[in-house]
Amino acid sequence: MKQALHRKLSAFLRLGLAALLFLGNIALVVVLVALLETKGFWIYAALQAASVLTAGWVLSRRDSPAYKMGWVFLLLAAPVTGLLLFLFWGGHIAPKRQTLAEKPDIVPKDYELSRSEKYAARLSEGCHWGRLAGYLRKRGALLFKNTEAVYFSSGEALFEDILFHLERAERFIFMEYFILAEGRLWDRFAAILKQKAREGVEVKIIFDDFGSIARLSSRTVESLRSSGAEVAVFNPVHRHVSRLFFNYRDHRKILVIDGQRAYTGGANLGDEYVDLVKRFGHWKDTGVALDGDGAWGLTTAFLHMWEEMGQEIRQEHDYYRPHEMKNSDGWCQIFLDGPDRNPDTPAAEVFLHAINGAKRSLCITTPYLSLEDSMLRALCTAADGGVEVRLILPGIPDHKFTHIAAGWYFEELLRHGVRIYLYTPGFLHAKMLAADGELAMVGTVNMDYRSFYLHYECGVLLYKMPAVAAVERDMGEILAESREITLKKWLKRGRLRRGLETLLNLFSIWM
């Protein structure tokens, strides 16, 4: 009880400090604008002109259209205030930059490149997803075979499997999560992690400060460190409050055990993700384990982030490679995205390739929906071309305004034949897609602006692997429990709802 109170008080004080600094920025802008308007007419007029010119400059940049339109709206609607906020909050800085140390990617061996190229050729012969694999290969994402992929249709199944293998870890454990939350699930994890660290197993943990701020106490972190575990905090909330760097979060979920078995998916480490507590009805999440060569893709993702955060590793990179190959059909490919990938947006491109490449069917689950025009057009074009396109969103949302803003896209999607469903049992947090019975993606990427442009994300693409069928079966079960939205019914929504959708969509990049 005392620990929970201490955790909440600490989180309140830290968030309070960040809020005060944030409000201080706003107050300073308001004061400056008022002074300029009353006592500096010519300066105020010059700033108004500068706002218009800045809006034109923003429009000319190679950035997300949603990002550009958000700033242009602010710059033109409130010229001087918008300009000062643009300068204070880092709007003049490309939206995919971060202040991590610049470290080169872990360079693949020549044999890995050759093998990946060979796999890509075979993939292109057997199906039409070679173009997607080739796009990612040019961005350092190797194709892997000799990997068993295991799909988990619930957070409970995912974490039970993780706990089983954690207890058998012998060399190292890597964890990278957006949220680490104290509770019943964490207690089980913490006991194993501390015991393994005391036994000499190398335990490294990264967690996002904002995601975990009210969920993980400093005492818990120190307890981990005292046992021998190494813990790194990503982007503390009290830093860069005056800039949009505050928005750059580590949204990845990666767990690697001995280099042999690696996990990712939508679930953070908290009780709600295994449905131990009910927050928004039934919490539906999913994940995937890679056992074999493919685990190396997630291991290198963790190692690169660890080194970019200024941390050290104990061994040479090769020490952390998988040591046992698994016989398997198909191939897997791990993709990464984040501010350090500027100006590329691999996560968004994965969705676009999947939408444009689907020939028969495409099903996507996402808890949030915020679409660029290119993504919206791709979905509509696919449906117009005869592809059965289905989007599944939560029936009980965790952020109501974000959910309302998503509705802004529904009418156009429905008019073009895209089928939209709401998961009636509760909150659908899974981030997945499946296409044509040949391709599946499981990862951390929401179909929204934050995942595509602000967050560090990861995902696993499965090409013609047995796990693809498991993903599609689960999507069928999700659909069976979901309510379809029809165009006829959607057009009957009230004027207030329509107005809120339009208004909130203008601010989607900040939601």
TIDRENSE-614732 format. One line per field, with one value per residue (C-alpha): residue in three letters; x negated, y negated, z negated. Coordinates in steps of 0.001 Angstrom, whole numbers, m for minus. Layout:
BEGIN
numi: [ALA_...]
x: [X_...]
y: [Y_...]
z: [Z_...]
END
This chain:
BEGIN
numi: [MET_LYS_GLN_ALA_LEU_HIS_ARG_LYS_LEU_SER_ALA_PHE_LEU_ARG_LEU_GLY_LEU_ALA_ALA_LEU_LEU_PHE_LEU_GLY_ASN_ILE_ALA_LEU_VAL_VAL_VAL_LEU_VAL_ALA_LEU_LEU_GLU_THR_LYS_GLY_PHE_TRP_ILE_TYR_ALA_ALA_LEU_GLN_ALA_ALA_SER_VAL_LEU_THR_ALA_GLY_TRP_VAL_LEU_SER_ARG_ARG_ASP_SER_PRO_ALA_TYR_LYS_MET_GLY_TRP_VAL_PHE_LEU_LEU_LEU_ALA_ALA_PRO_VAL_THR_GLY_LEU_LEU_LEU_PHE_LEU_PHE_TRP_GLY_GLY_HIS_ILE_ALA_PRO_LYS_ARG_GLN_THR_LEU_ALA_GLU_LYS_PRO_ASP_ILE_VAL_PRO_LYS_ASP_TYR_GLU_LEU_SER_ARG_SER_GLU_LYS_TYR_ALA_ALA_ARG_LEU_SER_GLU_GLY_CYS_HIS_TRP_GLY_ARG_LEU_ALA_GLY_TYR_LEU_ARG_LYS_ARG_GLY_ALA_LEU_LEU_PHE_LYS_ASN_THR_GLU_ALA_VAL_TYR_PHE_SER_SER_GLY_GLU_ALA_LEU_PHE_GLU_ASP_ILE_LEU_PHE_HIS_LEU_GLU_ARG_ALA_GLU_ARG_PHE_ILE_PHE_MET_GLU_TYR_PHE_ILE_LEU_ALA_GLU_GLY_ARG_LEU_TRP_ASP_ARG_PHE_ALA_ALA_ILE_LEU_LYS_GLN_LYS_ALA_ARG_GLU_GLY_VAL_GLU_VAL_LYS_ILE_ILE_PHE_ASP_ASP_PHE_GLY_SER_ILE_ALA_ARG_LEU_SER_SER_ARG_THR_VAL_GLU_SER_LEU_ARG_SER_SER_GLY_ALA_GLU_VAL_ALA_VAL_PHE_ASN_PRO_VAL_HIS_ARG_HIS_VAL_SER_ARG_LEU_PHE_PHE_ASN_TYR_ARG_ASP_HIS_ARG_LYS_ILE_LEU_VAL_ILE_ASP_GLY_GLN_ARG_ALA_TYR_THR_GLY_GLY_ALA_ASN_LEU_GLY_ASP_GLU_TYR_VAL_ASP_LEU_VAL_LYS_ARG_PHE_GLY_HIS_TRP_LYS_ASP_THR_GLY_VAL_ALA_LEU_ASP_GLY_ASP_GLY_ALA_TRP_GLY_LEU_THR_THR_ALA_PHE_LEU_HIS_MET_TRP_GLU_GLU_MET_GLY_GLN_GLU_ILE_ARG_GLN_GLU_HIS_ASP_TYR_TYR_ARG_PRO_HIS_GLU_MET_LYS_ASN_SER_ASP_GLY_TRP_CYS_GLN_ILE_PHE_LEU_ASP_GLY_PRO_ASP_ARG_ASN_PRO_ASP_THR_PRO_ALA_ALA_GLU_VAL_PHE_LEU_HIS_ALA_ILE_ASN_GLY_ALA_LYS_ARG_SER_LEU_CYS_ILE_THR_THR_PRO_TYR_LEU_SER_LEU_GLU_ASP_SER_MET_LEU_ARG_ALA_LEU_CYS_THR_ALA_ALA_ASP_GLY_GLY_VAL_GLU_VAL_ARG_LEU_ILE_LEU_PRO_GLY_ILE_PRO_ASP_HIS_LYS_PHE_THR_HIS_ILE_ALA_ALA_GLY_TRP_TYR_PHE_GLU_GLU_LEU_LEU_ARG_HIS_GLY_VAL_ARG_ILE_TYR_LEU_TYR_THR_PRO_GLY_PHE_LEU_HIS_ALA_LYS_MET_LEU_ALA_ALA_ASP_GLY_GLU_LEU_ALA_MET_VAL_GLY_THR_VAL_ASN_MET_ASP_TYR_ARG_SER_PHE_TYR_LEU_HIS_TYR_GLU_CYS_GLY_VAL_LEU_LEU_TYR_LYS_MET_PRO_ALA_VAL_ALA_ALA_VAL_GLU_ARG_ASP_MET_GLY_GLU_ILE_LEU_ALA_GLU_SER_ARG_GLU_ILE_THR_LEU_LYS_LYS_TRP_LEU_LYS_ARG_GLY_ARG_LEU_ARG_ARG_GLY_LEU_GLU_THR_LEU_LEU_ASN_LEU_PHE_SER_ILE_TRP_MET]
x: [0_m2788_m4756_m1736_m1176_m4855_m4719_m1646_m3051_m6342_m4543_m2304_m5265_m7225_m4260_m3374_m6837_m6553_m3087_m4336_m7174_m4738_m2263_m5178_m5867_m2211_m2152_m5330_m3852_m608_m2491_m4773_m1838_81_m2930_m3666_m57_252_m3262_m4993_m2607_m5219_m6946_m3566_m2744_m6137_m5544_m2154_m3828_m6517_m3761_m2328_m5786_m6477_m3210_m4332_m7708_m6050_m3897_m6983_m8763_m8993_m6959_m3699_m696_1104_m1916_m2111_1601_1677_m1022_318_3746_2215_m90_2759_5538_3439_443_m1810_m879_m1285_m4685_m6008_m4691_m6240_m9603_m9283_m8036_m10415_m8030_m10887_m12783_m12020_m9473_m11603_m14691_m15830_m18703_m19968_m23609_m24091_m25313_m25700_m23387_m24837_m26316_m25166_m27799_m28398_m26864_m23746_m23314_m23839_m21412_m18809_m19101_m18602_m15514_m14114_m14500_m12632_m9921_m9425_m9064_m6471_m4241_m3880_m5324_m8901_m8532_m7697_m10592_m12916_m11874_m12710_m15937_m17225_m16621_m18650_m15872_m17158_m14935_m15203_m14351_m15153_m12728_m9683_m7065_m4497_m1430_341_3973_4065_1830_2321_902_m1943_m3166_m2767_m5076_m7527_m7581_m8140_m11212_m12498_m12871_m15171_m17359_m21077_m23012_m21013_m17579_m16761_m13521_m12285_m8761_m6673_m4922_m6182_m3400_m3582_m964_m415_m2033_m5005_m5566_m6052_m8433_m10418_m11036_m12508_m14504_m16143_m16894_m18452_m20525_m21851_m22770_m24916_m22529_m22938_m19657_m19111_m15852_m14673_m11377_m9758_m9527_m6235_m4555_m5639_m5706_m2660_m3066_m6675_m8238_m11837_m12101_m11236_m13852_m16488_m15529_m16187_m19529_m20517_m20031_m22467_m20025_m20859_m17977_m17853_m15048_m14031_m13457_m12639_m9570_m11296_m13669_m12790_m9412_m9762_m10030_m8105_m10855_m8472_m6298_m9047_m8347_m9754_m6615_m8424_m7815_m10788_m11887_m14846_m15989_m19499_m19326_m17330_m13761_m12444_m8990_m7079_m3451_m970_m1020_m2875_m3784_m782_2201_4749_2881_3589_7128_6404_8082_11039_10524_12423_14237_12229_8691_7697_4000_1689_m1979_m4479_m7595_m10465_m12593_m15716_m17482_m14703_m15269_m18439_m16388_m14798_m18063_m19896_m17019_m17438_m21242_m21168_m18730_m20779_m23936_m22154_m21063_m24720_m24737_m27446_m27231_m29422_m30216_m30801_m27601_m28089_m27823_m24108_m23265_m20884_m22627_m20037_m18245_m14646_m13174_m10322_m8393_m8317_m10301_m10132_m11413_m11700_m11170_m11900_m10826_m11505_m12824_m16305_m14955_m14265_m13123_m11890_m8703_m9055_m6080_m3699_m5218_m4620_m916_m880_m2666_m260_2800_1592_312_3376_5245_8113_8358_6892_7769_6277_6760_5755_6795_6387_6996_5504_4870_2823_4515_2220_3284_6953_6801_4959_7642_10436_8676_8088_11761_12829_10594_12411_10205_12190_10820_11791_10797_11438_11309_12215_15837_14903_12115_9556_9351_12790_11684_9193_11944_14320_11620_11211_14840_13961_12640_15498_17917_15453_14118_17621_18665_15803_16675_14219_15909_15486_16090_16078_14906_17893_16388_14071_10749_8944_5287_3784_1827_1982_2671_3165_3404_4282_3470_m242_m1288_m801_m2204_m2252_m3884_m3597_m2469_892_2441_2040_m189_m2083_m3198_m4067_m5934_m6777_m7279_m9964_m8149_m8813_m6983_m7415_m6330_m5530_m5659_m3954_m4725_m2307_m1695_42_2960_3078_3285_6104_8032_7833_8982_11969_12784_12407_14792_17315_17409_17531_20332_20185_20815_22925_22981_26725_26405_23304_25017_27638_25134_25895_24609_22669_20755_20028_18771_16536_15052_14102_12744_10745_9300_7594_5596_4942_1140_1199_3650]
y: [0_m2413_m1533_m2192_m5553_m6448_m5500_m7638_m10591_m10403_m10223_m13147_m15332_m14523_m14991_m18131_m19553_m18717_m20309_m23471_m23792_m23195_m25779_m28153_m27949_m28747_m31653_m33107_m32955_m34626_m37424_m38030_m38149_m40585_m42901_m42849_m43513_m46576_m48029_m46658_m47050_m46828_m43874_m42176_m42817_m41460_m38296_m37857_m38016_m35604_m33199_m33149_m32589_m29847_m28150_m28118_m26698_m23957_m23003_m22664_m20265_m16512_m15641_m13934_m15809_m15515_m17006_m19859_m20636_m20678_m23329_m25279_m25454_m26805_m29256_m30739_m30605_m32298_m33696_m35145_m32639_m29794_m31048_m31335_m27870_m26543_m27908_m26924_m23382_m22380_m22491_m23887_m20647_m17637_m15515_m12387_m13461_m12417_m13194_m9643_m9003_m8195_m4625_m2684_258_3679_4566_7939_10489_11157_14614_13108_10690_13464_15765_13010_12277_15953_16102_12994_14636_17713_15579_13679_16959_18343_15290_11588_10187_9979_6240_5595_7773_6000_2563_3551_5313_2001_588_3271_5756_9256_12128_15163_18820_21654_20061_21364_18631_19135_16892_16074_15021_13506_11649_14451_17086_14779_14009_17552_18703_15903_16770_20449_19658_16926_19493_21450_18502_19261_16426_13217_11598_8410_6485_3304_2111_m1027_m169_1803_1781_3102_5676_9407_10056_7826_9613_12887_11263_9369_12485_14331_11364_10659_14325_14692_11544_12871_16114_14192_14055_10770_8876_5646_3673_581_m1080_m4274_m6861_m8396_m5053_m3717_m6891_m6154_m2393_m1650_m3167_m4264_m1768_1069_m96_m317_3153_4515_2737_3982_7559_6973_6133_3169_730_m2186_m4772_m6049_m9805_m10999_m13247_m16190_m16569_m18419_m19548_m22729_m20715_m18028_m15567_m14859_m13114_m10711_m7546_m4022_m2066_1187_4430_6754_9620_11858_14949_16293_15024_18111_17017_13482_11977_8939_7906_5398_6285_4277_5797_4977_6714_5320_6928_10368_9389_9559_6169_4905_1396_1363_4674_7644_6655_8397_8510_10712_11525_13686_15640_16313_19330_19707_17439_14836_13987_12197_9417_8468_8976_6486_4021_4126_3940_939_m939_m27_m1454_m4541_m5288_m5405_m2016_616_4285_6893_9050_8791_8665_12212_13559_12755_14701_17686_21032_23448_23446_24599_26311_24236_23289_19693_16681_13909_10322_7848_4176_1159_m2463_m5534_m9085_m7787_m6498_m9976_m10603_m7040_m5713_m1918_m1177_m3200_m1711_1832_1033_m616_2325_4777_2770_2242_5818_7667_9472_11220_10275_7900_7678_5115_4773_1511_m246_m3704_m5005_m8191_m8005_m10032_m10670_m8126_m5401_m6331_m6247_m2918_m1284_m2658_m1661_1874_2275_747_3299_6242_6936_7765_5111_5302_2962_3974_1386_1460_1528_m30_m2603_m3715_m7258_m8469_m11605_m9584_m7067_m9835_m11357_m7970_m8159_m11011_m8414_m5943_m7418_m7516_m4059_m2602_m4242_m2449_928_1169_3130_1716_3639_2786_5465_5614_7493_4581_3040_4483_3533_5983_4509_7000_7435_10489_10661_13375_16239_15644_12582_11586_8815_8817_5964_2706_412_m1316_m2609_m6232_m9281_m8606_m5124_m6148_m9371_m9804_m6505_m3845_m764_2784_5591_9083_9959_13614_14781_18133_19459_21766_18984_16933_19357_18994_15203_15487_17952_15568_12673_14785_15275_11542_10793_13266_11206_7840_5592_4362_687_182_m2971_m3323_m3305_m5486_m8240_m8487_m9654_m13031_m16460_m16818_m13626_m14781_m18122_m16535_m14176_m17102_m19233_m16481_m15299_m18696_m17958_m14277_m14712_m15907_m13291]
z: [0_m962_2169_4385_2658_3075_6776_7413_5467_7350_10685_9713_8771_11936_14236_12295_12942_16634_16749_15042_17532_20370_19049_18536_22260_22999_20537_22016_25493_24368_22600_25580_27982_25761_25406_29107_30062_27782_27790_30847_33754_36476_34854_34443_38101_39146_37118_38756_42143_40904_39840_43358_44851_42283_43211_46839_45833_43779_46754_48948_46598_47144_44075_43249_44739_41384_39596_42089_42047_38243_38071_41054_39414_36196_38005_40063_37456_34743_36636_33941_31245_33730_34842_31294_30386_33581_32471_28785_29371_32101_35026_37085_36481_38656_36751_36804_34911_31491_29176_28777_29528_33190_33417_36660_37205_36446_39825_41213_42145_45829_45524_43940_46841_49376_47600_47287_51008_51794_49569_51272_54685_53481_51924_55181_57064_54652_54057_54818_51578_52824_53422_49758_48612_51043_49790_46214_47197_48571_45100_43356_42574_43300_44372_42076_42496_40028_37573_35770_35393_32626_32594_29313_29510_26017_23611_21102_23453_24516_21018_19723_22506_21711_18017_18817_20901_18577_15818_18139_19223_18930_20596_21003_20914_22842_22255_23945_23148_23369_20095_17121_14540_11004_10166_10089_13473_12662_9339_11216_13680_11043_8960_11956_13255_9901_9301_12747_12284_8968_10726_13192_16129_18013_17532_19452_19305_21206_20353_21570_18822_19888_20449_17060_14972_12835_13008_11939_8820_8399_5525_7866_10369_7647_6421_9902_10090_6648_7839_10712_13497_15738_16263_18728_18819_22252_22739_19177_19166_17501_20458_23678_22285_24309_27515_29297_28314_25424_28013_29058_27107_27197_28051_28835_26956_27259_25046_25928_24036_24683_28267_29214_28533_29034_28574_29735_30074_28754_25065_22466_19139_16969_15410_17882_20785_19345_18339_14605_14214_16242_17576_20871_20965_22223_23225_26437_27247_29278_29757_31583_30613_32996_32133_34266_36742_36823_33152_34232_35848_32520_30624_32836_32464_28689_28806_31123_28882_25785_27332_28676_25110_24107_22410_22774_23643_21991_25001_28738_30750_32057_28516_28571_31725_31713_31369_32770_36120_36465_39492_40887_43984_45178_44062_41472_41491_38626_39425_37238_37305_35234_35285_36106_39443_40813_43544_44127_42555_42868_40623_42787_45933_44648_44408_47832_49452_47824_48890_52439_52780_51500_54282_52472_48814_46254_42577_40157_36404_34739_31531_33116_36619_38072_41810_44244_47590_49252_46807_47091_50894_50865_48703_50884_54107_52851_51957_55285_57009_55452_52441_49309_46959_43288_40449_36839_34046_30336_29285_25935_26525_23963_25413_26443_28307_30374_31130_32219_34438_36161_37240_39598_42075_41824_44344_47215_46404_46251_49519_51260_49784_46895_44110_40592_37376_33673_31230_28895_25897_25091_26041_29043_28511_31033_33946_36832_40494_42708_46491_49004_46635_47326_45318_41697_39505_35702_33861_31957_34798_34481_37683_36642_36868_33648_34653_38203_37388_33693_31900_31988_33260_34400_36112_37533_41045_41679_45284_46051_42564_40708_38167_40885_40750_36952_37282_39822_37641_34715_36881_37863_34180_33541_36414_35019_31796_33555_34774_38359_39075_42195_44287_43813_40039_40007_41992_39233_36586_35042_36015_32783_33495_37043_35796_33172_35766_38008_35160_33501_36787_37170_34025_34704_34788_31169_29834]
END
